[in-house]
């Protein structure tokens, strides 16, 4: 399995996390269409927030990143926010 963490911080990050939270059902539905999708988590921080997506393989992670970029481009046009800090890697342990 593979995981990707997308960390949103700085100007506009809190507004973006609010928007993602309001649309979480639609976003999860999109991510569930990714082959090999395992899980998605969204968390709020003082600086904004982060999401963690787990997929069976790197191809799923790449597709989830594409979906995230496209969703933000389409739905968050009024929010100025820096690109997320993206960290990805192989999963050592996962429990749901």
C-alpha positions as CSV (number, residue, x, y, z in Angstrom):
1,X,0.0,0.0,0.0
2,X,1.0,3.6,-0.5
3,X,-0.1,6.8,1.2
4,X,0.0,10.5,0.4
5,X,-0.3,13.4,2.9
6,X,-1.3,16.8,1.5
7,X,-0.6,19.6,4.0
8,X,-2.4,23.0,3.4
9,X,-1.0,25.9,5.4
10,X,-0.7,29.7,5.1
11,X,-3.1,32.2,3.5
12,X,-6.4,30.7,2.4
13,X,-5.7,27.3,3.9
14,X,-8.3,27.5,6.6
15,X,-10.9,28.6,4.0
16,X,-9.9,25.7,1.8
17,X,-10.2,23.2,4.6
18,X,-13.7,24.6,5.4
19,X,-14.7,24.2,1.8
20,X,-13.4,20.6,1.6
21,X,-15.2,19.8,4.9
22,X,-18.5,21.1,3.4
23,X,-18.0,18.9,0.4
24,X,-16.5,15.9,2.0
25,X,-19.1,13.5,0.8
26,X,-18.7,14.4,-2.8
27,X,-14.9,14.3,-2.5
28,X,-14.9,10.9,-0.9
29,X,-17.3,9.7,-3.6
30,X,-14.7,10.8,-6.2
31,X,-11.8,9.2,-4.4
32,X,-13.7,5.9,-4.0
33,X,-13.7,5.6,-7.8
34,X,-9.9,5.4,-7.8
35,X,-8.8,1.9,-8.4
36,X,-7.2,0.5,-5.3
37,X,-8.6,3.2,-3.0
38,X,-8.3,2.2,0.7
39,X,-9.1,5.3,2.8
40,X,-9.2,9.1,3.1
41,X,-8.8,11.3,6.2
42,X,-9.2,15.0,6.5
43,X,-7.9,16.8,9.6
44,X,-7.9,20.4,10.7
45,X,-4.8,22.1,12.2
46,X,-4.1,25.6,13.5
47,X,-2.5,26.5,10.2
48,X,-5.1,24.9,8.0
49,X,-5.2,21.2,7.6
50,X,-4.1,18.0,5.9
51,X,-5.5,15.0,4.1
52,X,-4.2,11.5,4.0
53,X,-5.1,9.1,1.2
54,X,-4.2,5.5,1.2
55,X,-4.3,3.3,-1.9
56,X,-3.1,-0.1,-2.9
57,X,-0.5,1.2,-5.3
58,X,1.3,4.3,-6.5
59,X,-1.0,4.6,-9.5
60,X,-3.9,5.1,-7.1
61,X,-2.0,7.8,-5.2
62,X,-1.2,9.6,-8.5
63,X,-4.8,9.5,-9.5
64,X,-5.9,10.8,-6.1
65,X,-3.5,13.7,-6.4
66,X,-4.9,14.5,-9.9
67,X,-8.5,14.4,-8.5
68,X,-7.5,16.7,-5.6
69,X,-5.8,19.2,-7.9
70,X,-8.8,19.3,-10.3
71,X,-11.4,19.5,-7.5
72,X,-9.6,22.5,-5.9
73,X,-9.2,24.2,-9.3
74,X,-12.9,23.8,-10.1
75,X,-14.4,24.5,-6.7
76,X,-12.0,26.9,-4.9
77,X,-11.4,29.5,-7.5
78,X,-12.2,32.3,-5.0
79,X,-9.6,31.1,-2.5
80,X,-6.0,32.0,-2.8
81,X,-3.9,29.2,-1.3
82,X,-0.5,27.9,-1.9
83,X,0.0,24.4,-3.4
84,X,0.0,21.8,-0.7
85,X,3.1,20.3,0.7
86,X,2.9,16.7,-0.5
87,X,4.6,13.8,1.1
88,X,4.1,10.2,-0.1
89,X,5.5,6.8,0.7
90,X,5.0,3.1,1.2
91,X,2.7,2.1,4.1
92,X,4.4,0.2,6.9
93,X,1.3,-0.3,9.0
94,X,-2.4,0.5,8.5
95,X,-5.4,-0.1,10.7
96,X,-9.0,1.0,10.1
